[in-house]
Amino acid sequence: MPAQETPVAGVDPAADPAAGRAADKLPPAGPAVDPEDPDARSPRVQLVAALLAVLLVVGAGFHLLFVSLHVAPENQASRKYSEDIRGWIFPLFEQNWKLFAPDILAVNVRLNARVQYRAADGTVRESAWTDLTGDDIAHIQGNPFPSKADQNLVRRAWDFYLGSHNADESPANNQAELAEEYLRRIVVKRFQDAGRADGIVAVQLRAVSTPIAAPGSSPTQPTVRELGWWETKRDDFR
C-alpha cells in the first residue's frame, strides 16, 4: 500500500501539490518530553536548580552559625562579630535561651515598693516599704506547685526595666515607657491584692542587690537603687 501523505495544517494537498510535497519533507515528530525526567531537562534548567540548592544550603549554614554563636557562651568569635550577629538575629530571629547552661545568677535582688496615697482627710501620705520579692519567696517555699508569676513575674519585670534604662534612669530604648508601666501596674496589683490600693496616687520602687559571695569569703554589702515616684493612671487599677 502506498504511503499516505501527511497534510499540512490549513492546506489541502489536493489543491496545492507543492504544499503536499513540503509536508513529505517535515521531520517525524519526536517522543514527548517528560518534565519529571531529570535527564530530559535542559542543561540550563539543571544549572539553575543546582545553584538554588547551593544557595539554600549556604544560607541555612550561615543562619545556623549565627544562631549558634548567639546562644553559645561568650567566646572570641562571638565578641569579634557581635555586631554582625545582633544585626542578623534581631528582630526576626531572636532567641531567648542559651546553649549548655543558662547564666547563673551572681546577685540576689530584692525588689521593694511603697506608695503615696490620699488619706480620708485629703492629705497625701507614704506607706512603708513592701518586700515584693519576699512575698514571692513566701508563696514559693513549701509549695510543691508554685505559680510562674510567683517565680518570675517580679524578677523578669525588673530585668525588663534594666534592659530599657540607663544607670541614671533615662530611657535606653523605645521600650522604657512600657517597662515603667509594667512595673507600676505590678505594684498597684500587689497593693490591691492586699486590700491597700484605695487612694494610691504614686508608686516608688527600689532594688536591694547583694552579690553572692564565694564559699569561704566574707559577705558583701548590698547596694540600693531607688527609683523616683511614678504617678498612677486610671488604667493601672483595671
VOPAGU-2260 file (C-alpha; in pm, 1 decimal, decimal comma):
REM VOPAGU-2260
SITE   aa  ch    i         X         Y         Z
SITE  MET   A    0       0,0       0,0       0,0
SITE  PRO   A    1     149,4     339,0     -95,5
SITE  ALA   A    2     240,6     567,0     196,2
SITE  GLN   A    3     -16,3     834,3     273,8
SITE  GLU   A    4      90,7    1195,5     258,5
SITE  THR   A    5      75,2    1394,6     580,6
SITE  PRO   A    6    -128,4    1708,6     516,1
SITE  VAL   A    7      -4,7    2044,9     629,9
SITE  ALA   A    8    -245,5    2215,0     871,2
SITE  GLY   A    9    -470,1    2459,9     689,7
SITE  VAL   A   10    -356,1    2346,3     341,1
SITE  ASP   A   11    -530,9    2099,4     110,7
SITE  PRO   A   12    -261,8    1887,1     -65,6
SITE  ALA   A   13    -504,0    1809,4    -348,7
SITE  ALA   A   14    -548,0    2179,3    -418,9
SITE  ASP   A   15    -179,3    2264,7    -377,0
SITE  PRO   A   16      62,6    1985,3    -488,9
SITE  ALA   A   17     365,2    2192,8    -376,9
SITE  ALA   A   18     233,9    2204,8     -22,8
SITE  GLY   A   19     187,8    1829,6     -27,8
SITE  ARG   A   20     549,4    1777,2    -131,1
SITE  ALA   A   21     664,3    2013,6     151,6
SITE  ALA   A   22     469,2    1811,9     403,0
SITE  ASP   A   23     655,1    1498,9     293,1
SITE  LYS   A   24     984,1    1666,7     388,6
SITE  LEU   A   25     879,3    1753,4     752,8
SITE  PRO   A   26    1080,7    1560,2    1015,3
SITE  PRO   A   27     889,2    1299,5    1209,6
SITE  ALA   A   28     757,1    1413,8    1548,8
SITE  GLY   A   29     990,6    1320,7    1834,8
SITE  PRO   A   30     887,2    1145,9    2153,6
SITE  ALA   A   31     701,5    1351,9    2416,7
SITE  VAL   A   32     929,7    1510,1    2683,7
SITE  ASP   A   33     851,9    1410,5    3041,2
SITE  PRO   A   34     910,7    1721,7    3261,2
SITE  GLU   A   35     959,9    1497,5    3563,4
SITE  ASP   A   36    1250,5    1311,1    3399,8
SITE  PRO   A   37    1581,9    1472,7    3518,9
SITE  ASP   A   38    1758,9    1350,5    3203,9
SITE  ALA   A   39    1504,8    1532,6    2987,2
SITE  ARG   A   40    1566,8    1876,2    3143,2
SITE  SER   A   41    1787,3    2120,7    2960,9
SITE  PRO   A   42    2137,1    2186,8    3098,2
SITE  ARG   A   43    2033,7    2545,0    3177,8
SITE  VAL   A   44    1743,1    2433,5    3397,4
SITE  GLN   A   45    1965,1    2183,5    3576,7
SITE  LEU   A   46    2227,5    2453,6    3638,0
SITE  VAL   A   47    1972,0    2695,0    3785,0
SITE  ALA   A   48    1831,6    2422,6    4010,2
SITE  ALA   A   49    2180,5    2332,0    4130,8
SITE  LEU   A   50    2263,6    2697,6    4206,2
SITE  LEU   A   51    1940,7    2742,7    4403,1
SITE  ALA   A   52    2016,0    2430,3    4604,5
SITE  VAL   A   53    2366,6    2556,0    4682,7
SITE  LEU   A   54    2232,8    2897,9    4789,1
SITE  LEU   A   55    1976,7    2736,5    5020,7
SITE  VAL   A   56    2239,3    2516,4    5183,3
SITE  VAL   A   57    2484,0    2805,3    5227,2
SITE  GLY   A   58    2209,4    3033,9    5364,6
SITE  ALA   A   59    2092,5    2770,1    5611,6
SITE  GLY   A   60    2452,9    2712,1    5717,4
SITE  PHE   A   61    2514,2    3082,0    5784,4
SITE  HIS   A   62    2185,5    3109,9    5975,2
SITE  LEU   A   63    2271,3    2813,5    6198,5
SITE  LEU   A   64    2620,4    2957,3    6253,8
SITE  PHE   A   65    2486,5    3296,9    6367,5
SITE  VAL   A   66    2223,3    3137,4    6591,8
SITE  SER   A   67    2484,8    2906,9    6745,6
SITE  LEU   A   68    2718,5    3199,4    6818,9
SITE  HIS   A   69    2426,6    3392,3    6968,3
SITE  VAL   A   70    2311,2    3123,2    7210,3
SITE  ALA   A   71    2655,7    2979,5    7292,6
SITE  PRO   A   72    2861,2    3105,8    7587,1
SITE  GLU   A   73    3058,9    3418,3    7501,9
SITE  ASN   A   74    3376,9    3341,1    7311,8
SITE  GLN   A   75    3633,3    3513,0    7090,6
SITE  ALA   A   76    3430,2    3467,7    6772,7
SITE  SER   A   77    3105,9    3596,1    6924,3
SITE  ARG   A   78    3283,9    3900,8    7064,8
SITE  LYS   A   79    3456,9    3977,1    6734,2
SITE  TYR   A   80    3139,9    3951,3    6525,6
SITE  SER   A   81    2890,7    4068,0    6789,5
SITE  GLU   A   82    2750,8    4349,8    6573,3
SITE  ASP   A   83    2704,1    4119,3    6272,5
SITE  ILE   A   84    2539,4    3855,2    6490,5
SITE  ARG   A   85    2298,4    4103,4    6650,3
SITE  GLY   A   86    2216,2    4251,0    6311,3
SITE  TRP   A   87    2118,8    3907,0    6181,7
SITE  ILE   A   88    1938,8    3776,4    6490,9
SITE  PHE   A   89    1730,8    4081,7    6582,0
SITE  PRO   A   90    1445,4    4132,0    6544,4
SITE  LEU   A   91    1328,1    3838,9    6329,9
SITE  PHE   A   92    1531,0    3551,9    6477,9
SITE  GLU   A   93    1555,0    3649,7    6844,6
SITE  GLN   A   94    1645,3    3356,5    7072,3
SITE  ASN   A   95    1551,0    3370,3    7440,7
SITE  TRP   A   96    1759,5    3073,0    7551,7
SITE  LYS   A   97    2122,2    2976,4    7596,8
SITE  LEU   A   98    2317,5    2673,6    7485,6
SITE  PHE   A   99    2457,7    2437,5    7753,0
SITE  ALA   A  100    2387,0    2613,2    8084,5
SITE  PRO   A  101    2192,9    2936,7    8148,1
SITE  ASP   A  102    2359,2    3239,6    8300,1
SITE  ILE   A  103    2388,3    3165,8    8669,9
SITE  LEU   A  104    2264,6    3447,5    8891,4
SITE  ALA   A  105    2552,2    3604,3    9080,9
SITE  VAL   A  106    2344,8    3867,0    9262,8
SITE  ASN   A  107    2041,3    3836,4    9486,8
SITE  VAL   A  108    1797,0    4116,9    9406,0
SITE  ARG   A  109    1503,6    4201,9    9630,8
SITE  LEU   A  110    1253,1    4445,6    9488,2
SITE  ASN   A  111    1071,3    4670,7    9735,1
SITE  ALA   A  112     782,5    4908,1    9670,9
SITE  ARG   A  113     591,3    5177,7    9853,3
SITE  VAL   A  114     306,6    5406,4    9756,6
SITE  GLN   A  115     175,6    5753,4    9814,7
SITE  TYR   A  116    -194,6    5754,9    9890,2
SITE  ARG   A  117    -458,1    6014,1    9963,7
SITE  ALA   A  118    -596,7    5974,2   10314,4
SITE  ALA   A  119    -954,0    6042,1   10422,6
SITE  ASP   A  120    -862,8    6396,5   10529,6
SITE  GLY   A  121    -726,7    6472,2   10182,4
SITE  THR   A  122    -357,8    6465,4   10274,7
SITE  VAL   A  123    -108,3    6255,3   10078,3
SITE  ARG   A  124      85,4    6004,7   10287,6
SITE  GLU   A  125     355,7    5746,7   10224,7
SITE  SER   A  126     330,0    5378,4   10307,5
SITE  ALA   A  127     611,6    5167,6   10445,4
SITE  TRP   A  128     827,2    4964,3   10207,3
SITE  THR   A  129     677,8    4632,4   10098,1
SITE  ASP   A  130     912,8    4346,9   10004,7
SITE  LEU   A  131     770,0    4219,7    9674,6
SITE  THR   A  132    1042,2    3956,8    9634,6
SITE  GLY   A  133     991,8    3840,4    9992,8
SITE  ASP   A  134     620,3    3791,4    9925,3
SITE  ASP   A  135     702,9    3575,5    9622,7
SITE  ILE   A  136     950,8    3366,7    9821,7
SITE  ALA   A  137     689,6    3313,3   10093,1
SITE  HIS   A  138     444,9    3179,9    9833,3
SITE  ILE   A  139     709,5    2951,3    9679,0
SITE  GLN   A  140     857,7    2793,5    9992,3
SITE  GLY   A  141     671,1    2480,8   10092,4
SITE  ASN   A  142     454,3    2493,6    9780,4
SITE  PRO   A  143     506,0    2187,7    9556,2
SITE  PHE   A  144     343,5    2368,3    9262,1
SITE  PRO   A  145     438,4    2737,2    9279,6
SITE  SER   A  146     295,5    2961,9    9011,8
SITE  LYS   A  147     505,8    3105,6    8732,7
SITE  ALA   A  148     403,2    3453,9    8847,7
SITE  ASP   A  149     549,5    3398,0    9194,9
SITE  GLN   A  150     870,2    3261,3    9044,3
SITE  ASN   A  151     932,0    3501,2    8758,7
SITE  LEU   A  152     696,8    3799,4    8734,3
SITE  VAL   A  153     880,0    4049,9    8955,1
SITE  ARG   A  154    1227,8    3933,1    8853,9
SITE  ARG   A  155    1158,0    3945,3    8480,3
SITE  ALA   A  156     985,0    4283,7    8513,3
SITE  TRP   A  157    1295,0    4423,9    8683,9
SITE  ASP   A  158    1521,4    4271,1    8417,9
SITE  PHE   A  159    1299,7    4434,0    8155,4
SITE  TYR   A  160    1343,5    4770,0    8327,9
SITE  LEU   A  161    1722,6    4730,6    8349,7
SITE  GLY   A  162    1742,6    4647,1    7981,0
SITE  SER   A  163    1546,0    4955,3    7879,3
SITE  HIS   A  164    1701,4    5217,9    8109,7
SITE  ASN   A  165    2044,5    5363,8    8168,4
SITE  ALA   A  166    2207,0    5385,9    8511,8
SITE  ASP   A  167    2067,4    5738,5    8558,1
SITE  GLU   A  168    1712,1    5604,6    8489,9
SITE  SER   A  169    1695,6    5775,0    8149,7
SITE  PRO   A  170    1543,0    5571,4    7863,6
SITE  ALA   A  171    1787,2    5348,6    7676,7
SITE  ASN   A  172    1542,3    5242,7    7404,6
SITE  ASN   A  173    1180,8    5278,1    7296,0
SITE  GLN   A  174    1062,7    5015,7    7546,9
SITE  ALA   A  175    1144,2    5228,6    7852,5
SITE  GLU   A  176     791,9    5363,0    7896,3
SITE  LEU   A  177     642,1    5015,6    7863,6
SITE  ALA   A  178     882,5    4879,3    8128,9
SITE  GLU   A  179     784,6    5156,0    8373,2
SITE  GLU   A  180     415,1    5093,6    8309,2
SITE  TYR   A  181     462,1    4719,8    8365,1
SITE  LEU   A  182     635,2    4768,4    8699,7
SITE  ARG   A  183     387,5    5033,2    8811,2
SITE  ARG   A  184      92,1    4805,1    8743,9
SITE  ILE   A  185     256,3    4516,1    8927,4
SITE  VAL   A  186     291,1    4734,3    9237,1
SITE  VAL   A  187     -69,8    4853,8    9217,9
SITE  LYS   A  188    -191,5    4494,7    9172,5
SITE  ARG   A  189       5,4    4377,8    9476,9
SITE  PHE   A  190    -147,2    4651,2    9691,1
SITE  GLN   A  191    -491,4    4569,0    9550,6
SITE  ASP   A  192    -446,2    4204,7    9649,3
SITE  ALA   A  193    -357,0    4319,4    9999,9
SITE  GLY   A  194    -661,9    4548,4   10016,4
SITE  ARG   A  195    -446,0    4860,3   10033,1
SITE  ALA   A  196    -498,8    5018,1    9691,6
SITE  ASP   A  197    -752,0    5286,1    9789,7
SITE  GLY   A  198    -635,6    5636,0    9709,7
SITE  ILE   A  199    -296,7    5541,9    9559,3
SITE  VAL   A  200    -160,1    5837,4    9361,1
SITE  ALA   A  201     203,7    5732,0    9304,7
SITE  VAL   A  202     437,0    5434,3    9344,2
SITE  GLN   A  203     810,0    5401,3    9404,5
SITE  LEU   A  204    1046,5    5106,0    9376,0
SITE  ARG   A  205    1391,2    5021,6    9499,0
SITE  ALA   A  206    1615,2    4725,3    9428,9
SITE  VAL   A  207    1844,4    4591,0    9700,8
SITE  SER   A  208    2121,3    4391,8    9530,1
SITE  THR   A  209    2355,6    4166,1    9725,1
SITE  PRO   A  210    2638,8    3989,4    9536,9
SITE  ILE   A  211    2659,7    3619,6    9618,0
SITE  ALA   A  212    2988,0    3569,2    9798,6
SITE  ALA   A  213    3219,1    3284,1    9707,2
SITE  PRO   A  214    3241,1    2997,5    9957,9
SITE  GLY   A  215    3467,9    3091,2   10246,2
SITE  SER   A  216    3473,4    3463,1   10166,1
SITE  SER   A  217    3323,0    3738,2   10377,9
SITE  PRO   A  218    2972,8    3865,4   10292,5
SITE  THR   A  219    2949,9    4164,9   10064,2
SITE  GLN   A  220    2746,3    4477,1   10135,2
SITE  PRO   A  221    2424,6    4526,8    9938,0
SITE  THR   A  222    2371,1    4820,5    9705,5
SITE  VAL   A  223    2041,8    5007,3    9676,9
SITE  ARG   A  224    1897,0    5150,0    9354,6
SITE  GLU   A  225    1599,4    5370,0    9434,8
SITE  LEU   A  226    1377,0    5493,7    9154,9
SITE  GLY   A  227    1172,2    5809,9    9150,9
SITE  TRP   A  228     799,8    5839,2    9213,2
SITE  TRP   A  229     569,6    5738,0    8928,9
SITE  GLU   A  230     218,6    5881,8    8925,2
SITE  THR   A  231     -51,7    5621,5    8882,1
SITE  LYS   A  232    -300,9    5626,1    8597,5
SITE  ARG   A  233    -658,7    5509,2    8573,4
SITE  ASP   A  234    -562,5    5206,0    8363,7
SITE  ASP   A  235    -329,7    5085,8    8640,5
SITE  PHE   A  236    -631,8    4989,2    8851,0
SITE  ARG   A  237    -815,2    4778,3    8592,6
